[in-house]
Amino acid sequence: MPAADLNSCGGAAAFPLRPAFEHAVLVLDGGLTVDGQEVGPGPLGYFGAGRDVLT
């Protein structure tokens, strides 16, 4: 299973994705917003298949 560790001090970023794969994020500290949805630490943020970018 591919994975990436990301650290951010704020601002926006875009990450290319393979639309055929399902995608999710796990926030360990702080939070992030994807498509207007807040994802906080703890629960897995699931984004499913069909995306070509995570912004």
PDBQT receptor file of N, H, CA, C and O in Angstrom, charges set to zero:
ATOM      1  N   MET A   1       0.843  -1.165   0.000  1.00  0.00    +0.000 N 
ATOM      2  CA  MET A   1       0.000   0.000   0.000  1.00  0.00    +0.000 C 
ATOM      3  C   MET A   1       0.896   1.239   0.000  1.00  0.00    +0.000 C 
ATOM      4  O   MET A   1       1.667   1.420   0.943  1.00  0.00    +0.000 OA
ATOM      5  N   PRO A   2       0.826   2.097  -1.020  1.00  0.00    +0.000 N 
ATOM      6  CA  PRO A   2       1.624   3.318  -1.044  1.00  0.00    +0.000 C 
ATOM      7  C   PRO A   2       1.204   4.276   0.069  1.00  0.00    +0.000 C 
ATOM      8  O   PRO A   2       0.031   4.348   0.437  1.00  0.00    +0.000 OA
ATOM      9  N   ALA A   3       2.162   4.992   0.586  1.00  0.00    +0.000 N 
ATOM     10  H   ALA A   3       3.115   4.934   0.287  1.00  0.00    +0.000 HD
ATOM     11  CA  ALA A   3       1.887   5.965   1.641  1.00  0.00    +0.000 C 
ATOM     12  C   ALA A   3       2.821   7.154   1.472  1.00  0.00    +0.000 C 
ATOM     13  O   ALA A   3       3.862   7.056   0.822  1.00  0.00    +0.000 OA
ATOM     14  N   ALA A   4       2.432   8.276   2.066  1.00  0.00    +0.000 N 
ATOM     15  H   ALA A   4       1.586   8.355   2.593  1.00  0.00    +0.000 HD
ATOM     16  CA  ALA A   4       3.277   9.469   2.052  1.00  0.00    +0.000 C 
ATOM     17  C   ALA A   4       3.160  10.149   3.404  1.00  0.00    +0.000 C 
ATOM     18  O   ALA A   4       2.066  10.232   3.963  1.00  0.00    +0.000 OA
ATOM     19  N   ASP A   5       4.257  10.631   3.928  1.00  0.00    +0.000 N 
ATOM     20  H   ASP A   5       5.145  10.564   3.474  1.00  0.00    +0.000 HD
ATOM     21  CA  ASP A   5       4.257  11.448   5.140  1.00  0.00    +0.000 C 
ATOM     22  C   ASP A   5       4.357  12.897   4.708  1.00  0.00    +0.000 C 
ATOM     23  O   ASP A   5       5.255  13.262   3.950  1.00  0.00    +0.000 OA
ATOM     24  N   LEU A   6       3.436  13.729   5.189  1.00  0.00    +0.000 N 
ATOM     25  H   LEU A   6       2.706  13.432   5.805  1.00  0.00    +0.000 HD
ATOM     26  CA  LEU A   6       3.417  15.135   4.806  1.00  0.00    +0.000 C 
ATOM     27  C   LEU A   6       3.416  16.004   6.050  1.00  0.00    +0.000 C 
ATOM     28  O   LEU A   6       2.715  15.718   7.020  1.00  0.00    +0.000 OA
ATOM     29  N   ASN A   7       4.201  17.057   6.014  1.00  0.00    +0.000 N 
ATOM     30  H   ASN A   7       4.771  17.289   5.226  1.00  0.00    +0.000 HD
ATOM     31  CA  ASN A   7       4.205  18.055   7.077  1.00  0.00    +0.000 C 
ATOM     32  C   ASN A   7       3.903  19.400   6.446  1.00  0.00    +0.000 C 
ATOM     33  O   ASN A   7       4.402  19.712   5.364  1.00  0.00    +0.000 OA
ATOM     34  N   SER A   8       3.082  20.201   7.125  1.00  0.00    +0.000 N 
ATOM     35  H   SER A   8       2.677  19.948   8.003  1.00  0.00    +0.000 HD
ATOM     36  CA  SER A   8       2.736  21.500   6.575  1.00  0.00    +0.000 C 
ATOM     37  C   SER A   8       2.629  22.522   7.695  1.00  0.00    +0.000 C 
ATOM     38  O   SER A   8       2.202  22.207   8.805  1.00  0.00    +0.000 OA
ATOM     39  N   CYS A   9       3.018  23.729   7.389  1.00  0.00    +0.000 N 
ATOM     40  H   CYS A   9       3.365  23.985   6.486  1.00  0.00    +0.000 HD
ATOM     41  CA  CYS A   9       2.869  24.839   8.329  1.00  0.00    +0.000 C 
ATOM     42  C   CYS A   9       1.751  25.765   7.862  1.00  0.00    +0.000 C 
ATOM     43  O   CYS A   9       1.721  26.938   8.236  1.00  0.00    +0.000 OA
ATOM     44  N   GLY A  10       0.856  25.264   7.071  1.00  0.00    +0.000 N 
ATOM     45  H   GLY A  10       0.880  24.311   6.767  1.00  0.00    +0.000 HD
ATOM     46  CA  GLY A  10      -0.267  26.061   6.583  1.00  0.00    +0.000 C 
ATOM     47  C   GLY A  10      -0.163  26.269   5.089  1.00  0.00    +0.000 C 
ATOM     48  O   GLY A  10       0.816  25.869   4.459  1.00  0.00    +0.000 OA
ATOM     49  N   GLY A  11      -1.171  26.891   4.535  1.00  0.00    +0.000 N 
ATOM     50  H   GLY A  11      -1.966  27.215   5.047  1.00  0.00    +0.000 HD
ATOM     51  CA  GLY A  11      -1.192  27.128   3.103  1.00  0.00    +0.000 C 
ATOM     52  C   GLY A  11      -1.866  25.991   2.369  1.00  0.00    +0.000 C 
ATOM     53  O   GLY A  11      -2.279  25.000   2.972  1.00  0.00    +0.000 OA
ATOM     54  N   ALA A  12      -1.972  26.144   1.067  1.00  0.00    +0.000 N 
ATOM     55  H   ALA A  12      -1.636  26.949   0.577  1.00  0.00    +0.000 HD
ATOM     56  CA  ALA A  12      -2.642  25.143   0.231  1.00  0.00    +0.000 C 
ATOM     57  C   ALA A  12      -1.602  24.328  -0.532  1.00  0.00    +0.000 C 
ATOM     58  O   ALA A  12      -0.516  24.808  -0.856  1.00  0.00    +0.000 OA
ATOM     59  N   ALA A  13      -1.968  23.094  -0.802  1.00  0.00    +0.000 N 
ATOM     60  H   ALA A  13      -2.850  22.704  -0.539  1.00  0.00    +0.000 HD
ATOM     61  CA  ALA A  13      -1.106  22.212  -1.583  1.00  0.00    +0.000 C 
ATOM     62  C   ALA A  13      -1.998  21.284  -2.402  1.00  0.00    +0.000 C 
ATOM     63  O   ALA A  13      -3.144  21.028  -2.031  1.00  0.00    +0.000 OA
ATOM     64  N   ALA A  14      -1.476  20.790  -3.500  1.00  0.00    +0.000 N 
ATOM     65  H   ALA A  14      -0.545  20.998  -3.801  1.00  0.00    +0.000 HD
ATOM     66  CA  ALA A  14      -2.208  19.837  -4.343  1.00  0.00    +0.000 C 
ATOM     67  C   ALA A  14      -1.318  18.617  -4.566  1.00  0.00    +0.000 C 
ATOM     68  O   ALA A  14      -0.131  18.735  -4.867  1.00  0.00    +0.000 OA
ATOM     69  N   PHE A  15      -1.931  17.441  -4.409  1.00  0.00    +0.000 N 
ATOM     70  H   PHE A  15      -2.896  17.345  -4.165  1.00  0.00    +0.000 HD
ATOM     71  CA  PHE A  15      -1.202  16.192  -4.566  1.00  0.00    +0.000 C 
ATOM     72  C   PHE A  15      -1.894  15.358  -5.632  1.00  0.00    +0.000 C 
ATOM     73  O   PHE A  15      -3.087  15.079  -5.514  1.00  0.00    +0.000 OA
ATOM     74  N   PRO A  16      -1.162  14.950  -6.680  1.00  0.00    +0.000 N 
ATOM     75  CA  PRO A  16      -1.776  14.132  -7.736  1.00  0.00    +0.000 C 
ATOM     76  C   PRO A  16      -2.115  12.741  -7.203  1.00  0.00    +0.000 C 
ATOM     77  O   PRO A  16      -1.380  12.171  -6.397  1.00  0.00    +0.000 OA
ATOM     78  N   LEU A  17      -3.235  12.212  -7.667  1.00  0.00    +0.000 N 
ATOM     79  H   LEU A  17      -3.832  12.675  -8.322  1.00  0.00    +0.000 HD
ATOM     80  CA  LEU A  17      -3.695  10.888  -7.261  1.00  0.00    +0.000 C 
ATOM     81  C   LEU A  17      -4.013  10.048  -8.489  1.00  0.00    +0.000 C 
ATOM     82  O   LEU A  17      -4.228  10.588  -9.574  1.00  0.00    +0.000 OA
ATOM     83  N   ARG A  18      -4.044   8.752  -8.326  1.00  0.00    +0.000 N 
ATOM     84  H   ARG A  18      -3.870   8.313  -7.445  1.00  0.00    +0.000 HD
ATOM     85  CA  ARG A  18      -4.474   7.840  -9.385  1.00  0.00    +0.000 C 
ATOM     86  C   ARG A  18      -5.979   7.613  -9.209  1.00  0.00    +0.000 C 
ATOM     87  O   ARG A  18      -6.393   7.042  -8.200  1.00  0.00    +0.000 OA
ATOM     88  N   PRO A  19      -6.793   8.041 -10.153  1.00  0.00    +0.000 N 
ATOM     89  CA  PRO A  19      -8.245   7.939 -10.008  1.00  0.00    +0.000 C 
ATOM     90  C   PRO A  19      -8.770   6.517  -9.800  1.00  0.00    +0.000 C 
ATOM     91  O   PRO A  19      -9.847   6.347  -9.227  1.00  0.00    +0.000 OA
ATOM     92  N   ALA A  20      -8.044   5.498 -10.247  1.00  0.00    +0.000 N 
ATOM     93  H   ALA A  20      -7.169   5.637 -10.712  1.00  0.00    +0.000 HD
ATOM     94  CA  ALA A  20      -8.516   4.125 -10.105  1.00  0.00    +0.000 C 
ATOM     95  C   ALA A  20      -8.355   3.590  -8.678  1.00  0.00    +0.000 C 
ATOM     96  O   ALA A  20      -8.941   2.561  -8.340  1.00  0.00    +0.000 OA
ATOM     97  N   PHE A  21      -7.575   4.268  -7.841  1.00  0.00    +0.000 N 
ATOM     98  H   PHE A  21      -7.099   5.104  -8.116  1.00  0.00    +0.000 HD
ATOM     99  CA  PHE A  21      -7.329   3.815  -6.471  1.00  0.00    +0.000 C 
ATOM    100  C   PHE A  21      -8.250   4.531  -5.489  1.00  0.00    +0.000 C 
ATOM    101  O   PHE A  21      -8.712   5.641  -5.753  1.00  0.00    +0.000 OA
ATOM    102  N   GLU A  22      -8.514   3.880  -4.345  1.00  0.00    +0.000 N 
ATOM    103  H   GLU A  22      -8.138   2.979  -4.130  1.00  0.00    +0.000 HD
ATOM    104  CA  GLU A  22      -9.195   4.534  -3.236  1.00  0.00    +0.000 C 
ATOM    105  C   GLU A  22      -8.149   5.279  -2.422  1.00  0.00    +0.000 C 
ATOM    106  O   GLU A  22      -7.011   4.823  -2.315  1.00  0.00    +0.000 OA
ATOM    107  N   HIS A  23      -8.523   6.427  -1.840  1.00  0.00    +0.000 N 
ATOM    108  H   HIS A  23      -9.448   6.797  -1.927  1.00  0.00    +0.000 HD
ATOM    109  CA  HIS A  23      -7.574   7.240  -1.086  1.00  0.00    +0.000 C 
ATOM    110  C   HIS A  23      -8.149   7.630   0.262  1.00  0.00    +0.000 C 
ATOM    111  O   HIS A  23      -9.361   7.774   0.426  1.00  0.00    +0.000 OA
ATOM    112  N   ALA A  24      -7.246   7.796   1.230  1.00  0.00    +0.000 N 
ATOM    113  H   ALA A  24      -6.262   7.679   1.097  1.00  0.00    +0.000 HD
ATOM    114  CA  ALA A  24      -7.635   8.223   2.565  1.00  0.00    +0.000 C 
ATOM    115  C   ALA A  24      -6.452   8.955   3.196  1.00  0.00    +0.000 C 
ATOM    116  O   ALA A  24      -5.313   8.808   2.754  1.00  0.00    +0.000 OA
ATOM    117  N   VAL A  25      -6.733   9.747   4.235  1.00  0.00    +0.000 N 
ATOM    118  H   VAL A  25      -7.659   9.867   4.594  1.00  0.00    +0.000 HD
ATOM    119  CA  VAL A  25      -5.681  10.420   4.987  1.00  0.00    +0.000 C 
ATOM    120  C   VAL A  25      -5.900  10.156   6.470  1.00  0.00    +0.000 C 
ATOM    121  O   VAL A  25      -7.029   9.960   6.920  1.00  0.00    +0.000 OA
ATOM    122  N   LEU A  26      -4.818  10.153   7.213  1.00  0.00    +0.000 N 
ATOM    123  H   LEU A  26      -3.900  10.312   6.848  1.00  0.00    +0.000 HD
ATOM    124  CA  LEU A  26      -4.860  10.040   8.656  1.00  0.00    +0.000 C 
ATOM    125  C   LEU A  26      -4.095  11.234   9.207  1.00  0.00    +0.000 C 
ATOM    126  O   LEU A  26      -2.881  11.334   9.030  1.00  0.00    +0.000 OA
ATOM    127  N   VAL A  27      -4.794  12.128   9.865  1.00  0.00    +0.000 N 
ATOM    128  H   VAL A  27      -5.780  12.047  10.009  1.00  0.00    +0.000 HD
ATOM    129  CA  VAL A  27      -4.181  13.321  10.458  1.00  0.00    +0.000 C 
ATOM    130  C   VAL A  27      -3.732  12.950  11.868  1.00  0.00    +0.000 C 
ATOM    131  O   VAL A  27      -4.532  12.477  12.675  1.00  0.00    +0.000 OA
ATOM    132  N   LEU A  28      -2.444  13.168  12.163  1.00  0.00    +0.000 N 
ATOM    133  H   LEU A  28      -1.794  13.553  11.508  1.00  0.00    +0.000 HD
ATOM    134  CA  LEU A  28      -1.904  12.838  13.475  1.00  0.00    +0.000 C 
ATOM    135  C   LEU A  28      -1.935  14.034  14.415  1.00  0.00    +0.000 C 
ATOM    136  O   LEU A  28      -2.113  13.869  15.621  1.00  0.00    +0.000 OA
ATOM    137  N   ASP A  29      -1.761  15.242  13.872  1.00  0.00    +0.000 N 
ATOM    138  H   ASP A  29      -1.616  15.376  12.892  1.00  0.00    +0.000 HD
ATOM    139  CA  ASP A  29      -1.707  16.444  14.705  1.00  0.00    +0.000 C 
ATOM    140  C   ASP A  29      -2.230  17.614  13.891  1.00  0.00    +0.000 C 
ATOM    141  O   ASP A  29      -1.884  17.751  12.718  1.00  0.00    +0.000 OA
ATOM    142  N   GLY A  30      -3.049  18.452  14.485  1.00  0.00    +0.000 N 
ATOM    143  H   GLY A  30      -3.330  18.341  15.439  1.00  0.00    +0.000 HD
ATOM    144  CA  GLY A  30      -3.599  19.594  13.765  1.00  0.00    +0.000 C 
ATOM    145  C   GLY A  30      -4.837  19.181  12.998  1.00  0.00    +0.000 C 
ATOM    146  O   GLY A  30      -5.674  18.441  13.515  1.00  0.00    +0.000 OA
ATOM    147  N   GLY A  31      -4.955  19.644  11.794  1.00  0.00    +0.000 N 
ATOM    148  H   GLY A  31      -4.275  20.245  11.374  1.00  0.00    +0.000 HD
ATOM    149  CA  GLY A  31      -6.109  19.320  10.973  1.00  0.00    +0.000 C 
ATOM    150  C   GLY A  31      -5.874  19.765   9.548  1.00  0.00    +0.000 C 
ATOM    151  O   GLY A  31      -4.883  20.425   9.237  1.00  0.00    +0.000 OA
ATOM    152  N   LEU A  32      -6.805  19.391   8.687  1.00  0.00    +0.000 N 
ATOM    153  H   LEU A  32      -7.610  18.854   8.940  1.00  0.00    +0.000 HD
ATOM    154  CA  LEU A  32      -6.716  19.822   7.307  1.00  0.00    +0.000 C 
ATOM    155  C   LEU A  32      -8.114  19.919   6.733  1.00  0.00    +0.000 C 
ATOM    156  O   LEU A  32      -9.048  19.310   7.254  1.00  0.00    +0.000 OA
ATOM    157  N   THR A  33      -8.259  20.671   5.674  1.00  0.00    +0.000 N 
ATOM    158  H   THR A  33      -7.500  21.165   5.251  1.00  0.00    +0.000 HD
ATOM    159  CA  THR A  33      -9.542  20.848   5.003  1.00  0.00    +0.000 C 
ATOM    160  C   THR A  33      -9.420  20.336   3.577  1.00  0.00    +0.000 C 
ATOM    161  O   THR A  33      -8.512  20.730   2.845  1.00  0.00    +0.000 OA
ATOM    162  N   VAL A  34     -10.335  19.456   3.184  1.00  0.00    +0.000 N 
ATOM    163  H   VAL A  34     -11.072  19.136   3.779  1.00  0.00    +0.000 HD
ATOM    164  CA  VAL A  34     -10.370  18.911   1.834  1.00  0.00    +0.000 C 
ATOM    165  C   VAL A  34     -11.784  19.100   1.302  1.00  0.00    +0.000 C 
ATOM    166  O   VAL A  34     -12.743  18.598   1.887  1.00  0.00    +0.000 OA
ATOM    167  N   ASP A  35     -11.911  19.816   0.205  1.00  0.00    +0.000 N 
ATOM    168  H   ASP A  35     -11.132  20.224  -0.271  1.00  0.00    +0.000 HD
ATOM    169  CA  ASP A  35     -13.224  20.086  -0.391  1.00  0.00    +0.000 C 
ATOM    170  C   ASP A  35     -14.201  20.660   0.631  1.00  0.00    +0.000 C 
ATOM    171  O   ASP A  35     -15.381  20.308   0.632  1.00  0.00    +0.000 OA
ATOM    172  N   GLY A  36     -13.711  21.542   1.500  1.00  0.00    +0.000 N 
ATOM    173  H   GLY A  36     -12.753  21.828   1.499  1.00  0.00    +0.000 HD
ATOM    174  CA  GLY A  36     -14.559  22.187   2.493  1.00  0.00    +0.000 C 
ATOM    175  C   GLY A  36     -14.867  21.346   3.716  1.00  0.00    +0.000 C 
ATOM    176  O   GLY A  36     -15.564  21.809   4.619  1.00  0.00    +0.000 OA
ATOM    177  N   GLN A  37     -14.366  20.126   3.769  1.00  0.00    +0.000 N 
ATOM    178  H   GLN A  37     -13.800  19.750   3.036  1.00  0.00    +0.000 HD
ATOM    179  CA  GLN A  37     -14.599  19.229   4.903  1.00  0.00    +0.000 C 
ATOM    180  C   GLN A  37     -13.380  19.223   5.817  1.00  0.00    +0.000 C 
ATOM    181  O   GLN A  37     -12.263  18.981   5.358  1.00  0.00    +0.000 OA
ATOM    182  N   GLU A  38     -13.583  19.484   7.095  1.00  0.00    +0.000 N 
ATOM    183  H   GLU A  38     -14.490  19.680   7.467  1.00  0.00    +0.000 HD
ATOM    184  CA  GLU A  38     -12.504  19.429   8.070  1.00  0.00    +0.000 C 
ATOM    185  C   GLU A  38     -12.172  17.972   8.396  1.00  0.00    +0.000 C 
ATOM    186  O   GLU A  38     -13.066  17.156   8.618  1.00  0.00    +0.000 OA
ATOM    187  N   VAL A  39     -10.884  17.660   8.420  1.00  0.00    +0.000 N 
ATOM    188  H   VAL A  39     -10.157  18.323   8.239  1.00  0.00    +0.000 HD
ATOM    189  CA  VAL A  39     -10.412  16.342   8.836  1.00  0.00    +0.000 C 
ATOM    190  C   VAL A  39      -9.486  16.568  10.018  1.00  0.00    +0.000 C 
ATOM    191  O   VAL A  39      -8.411  17.149   9.869  1.00  0.00    +0.000 OA
ATOM    192  N   GLY A  40      -9.899  16.111  11.188  1.00  0.00    +0.000 N 
ATOM    193  H   GLY A  40     -10.772  15.639  11.309  1.00  0.00    +0.000 HD
ATOM    194  CA  GLY A  40      -9.108  16.299  12.396  1.00  0.00    +0.000 C 
ATOM    195  C   GLY A  40      -8.303  15.069  12.738  1.00  0.00    +0.000 C 
ATOM    196  O   GLY A  40      -8.405  14.045  12.063  1.00  0.00    +0.000 OA
ATOM    197  N   PRO A  41      -7.500  15.164  13.787  1.00  0.00    +0.000 N 
ATOM    198  CA  PRO A  41      -6.687  14.027  14.201  1.00  0.00    +0.000 C 
ATOM    199  C   PRO A  41      -7.549  12.844  14.626  1.00  0.00    +0.000 C 
ATOM    200  O   PRO A  41      -8.607  13.016  15.231  1.00  0.00    +0.000 OA
ATOM    201  N   GLY A  42      -7.092  11.665  14.307  1.00  0.00    +0.000 N 
ATOM    202  H   GLY A  42      -6.233  11.525  13.815  1.00  0.00    +0.000 HD
ATOM    203  CA  GLY A  42      -7.765  10.455  14.772  1.00  0.00    +0.000 C 
ATOM    204  C   GLY A  42      -8.453   9.677  13.677  1.00  0.00    +0.000 C 
ATOM    205  O   GLY A  42      -7.863   8.755  13.115  1.00  0.00    +0.000 OA
ATOM    206  N   PRO A  43      -9.719  10.033  13.350  1.00  0.00    +0.000 N 
ATOM    207  CA  PRO A  43     -10.438   9.218  12.373  1.00  0.00    +0.000 C 
ATOM    208  C   PRO A  43      -9.823   9.327  10.971  1.00  0.00    +0.000 C 
ATOM    209  O   PRO A  43      -9.273  10.360  10.590  1.00  0.00    +0.000 OA
ATOM    210  N   LEU A  44      -9.935   8.249  10.238  1.00  0.00    +0.000 N 
ATOM    211  H   LEU A  44     -10.382   7.410  10.548  1.00  0.00    +0.000 HD
ATOM    212  CA  LEU A  44      -9.444   8.215   8.868  1.00  0.00    +0.000 C 
ATOM    213  C   LEU A  44     -10.365   9.047   7.983  1.00  0.00    +0.000 C 
ATOM    214  O   LEU A  44     -11.581   8.857   8.001  1.00  0.00    +0.000 OA
ATOM    215  N   GLY A  45      -9.796   9.965   7.211  1.00  0.00    +0.000 N 
ATOM    216  H   GLY A  45      -8.808  10.119   7.196  1.00  0.00    +0.000 HD
ATOM    217  CA  GLY A  45     -10.564  10.722   6.219  1.00  0.00    +0.000 C 
ATOM    218  C   GLY A  45     -10.548   9.956   4.910  1.00  0.00    +0.000 C 
ATOM    219  O   GLY A  45      -9.514   9.888   4.244  1.00  0.00    +0.000 OA
ATOM    220  N   TYR A  46     -11.679   9.378   4.533  1.00  0.00    +0.000 N 
ATOM    221  H   TYR A  46     -12.518   9.433   5.074  1.00  0.00    +0.000 HD
ATOM    222  CA  TYR A  46     -11.762   8.525   3.344  1.00  0.00    +0.000 C 
ATOM    223  C   TYR A  46     -12.283   9.349   2.168  1.00  0.00    +0.000 C 
ATOM    224  O   TYR A  46     -13.293  10.041   2.291  1.00  0.00    +0.000 OA
ATOM    225  N   PHE A  47     -11.590   9.273   1.027  1.00  0.00    +0.000 N 
ATOM    226  H   PHE A  47     -10.769   8.711   0.927  1.00  0.00    +0.000 HD
ATOM    227  CA  PHE A  47     -11.966  10.039  -0.155  1.00  0.00    +0.000 C 
ATOM    228  C   PHE A  47     -12.362   9.171  -1.344  1.00  0.00    +0.000 C 
ATOM    229  O   PHE A  47     -12.751   9.700  -2.386  1.00  0.00    +0.000 OA
ATOM    230  N   GLY A  48     -12.273   7.867  -1.210  1.00  0.00    +0.000 N 
ATOM    231  H   GLY A  48     -11.958   7.438  -0.364  1.00  0.00    +0.000 HD
ATOM    232  CA  GLY A  48     -12.716   6.961  -2.258  1.00  0.00    +0.000 C 
ATOM    233  C   GLY A  48     -11.902   7.042  -3.539  1.00  0.00    +0.000 C 
ATOM    234  O   GLY A  48     -10.821   7.630  -3.574  1.00  0.00    +0.000 OA
ATOM    235  N   ALA A  49     -12.446   6.438  -4.591  1.00  0.00    +0.000 N 
ATOM    236  H   ALA A  49     -13.325   5.960  -4.562  1.00  0.00    +0.000 HD
ATOM    237  CA  ALA A  49     -11.787   6.405  -5.895  1.00  0.00    +0.000 C 
ATOM    238  C   ALA A  49     -12.363   7.525  -6.774  1.00  0.00    +0.000 C 
ATOM    239  O   ALA A  49     -13.363   8.151  -6.423  1.00  0.00    +0.000 OA
ATOM    240  N   GLY A  50     -11.722   7.760  -7.907  1.00  0.00    +0.000 N 
ATOM    241  H   GLY A  50     -10.910   7.251  -8.192  1.00  0.00    +0.000 HD
ATOM    242  CA  GLY A  50     -12.222   8.721  -8.880  1.00  0.00    +0.000 C 
ATOM    243  C   GLY A  50     -11.615  10.103  -8.787  1.00  0.00    +0.000 C 
ATOM    244  O   GLY A  50     -11.936  10.966  -9.605  1.00  0.00    +0.000 OA
ATOM    245  N   ARG A  51     -10.741  10.345  -7.809  1.00  0.00    +0.000 N 
ATOM    246  H   ARG A  51     -10.480   9.644  -7.145  1.00  0.00    +0.000 HD
ATOM    247  CA  ARG A  51     -10.083  11.653  -7.695  1.00  0.00    +0.000 C 
ATOM    248  C   ARG A  51      -8.747  11.630  -8.430  1.00  0.00    +0.000 C 
ATOM    249  O   ARG A  51      -8.033  10.628  -8.404  1.00  0.00    +0.000 OA
ATOM    250  N   ASP A  52      -8.420  12.730  -9.078  1.00  0.00    +0.000 N 
ATOM    251  H   ASP A  52      -9.001  13.544  -9.099  1.00  0.00    +0.000 HD
ATOM    252  CA  ASP A  52      -7.097  12.819  -9.708  1.00  0.00    +0.000 C 
ATOM    253  C   ASP A  52      -6.190  13.802  -8.979  1.00  0.00    +0.000 C 
ATOM    254  O   ASP A  52      -5.008  13.919  -9.303  1.00  0.00    +0.000 OA
ATOM    255  N   VAL A  53      -6.753  14.524  -7.974  1.00  0.00    +0.000 N 
ATOM    256  H   VAL A  53      -7.713  14.429  -7.711  1.00  0.00    +0.000 HD
ATOM    257  CA  VAL A  53      -5.942  15.439  -7.181  1.00  0.00    +0.000 C 
ATOM    258  C   VAL A  53      -6.585  15.592  -5.800  1.00  0.00    +0.000 C 
ATOM    259  O   VAL A  53      -7.808  15.556  -5.663  1.00  0.00    +0.000 OA
ATOM    260  N   LEU A  54      -5.747  15.763  -4.789  1.00  0.00    +0.000 N 
ATOM    261  H   LEU A  54      -4.753  15.793  -4.900  1.00  0.00    +0.000 HD
ATOM    262  CA  LEU A  54      -6.196  16.079  -3.440  1.00  0.00    +0.000 C 
ATOM    263  C   LEU A  54      -5.667  17.471  -3.138  1.00  0.00    +0.000 C 
ATOM    264  O   LEU A  54      -4.456  17.686  -3.105  1.00  0.00    +0.000 OA
ATOM    265  N   THR A  55      -6.576  18.419  -2.918  1.00  0.00    +0.000 N 
ATOM    266  H   THR A  55      -7.561  18.244  -2.945  1.00  0.00    +0.000 HD
ATOM    267  CA  THR A  55      -6.190  19.812  -2.668  1.00  0.00    +0.000 C 
ATOM    268  C   THR A  55      -6.584  20.229  -1.270  1.00  0.00    +0.000 C 
ATOM    269  O   THR A  55      -6.341  21.369  -0.874  1.00  0.00    +0.000 OA
TER     270      THR A  55
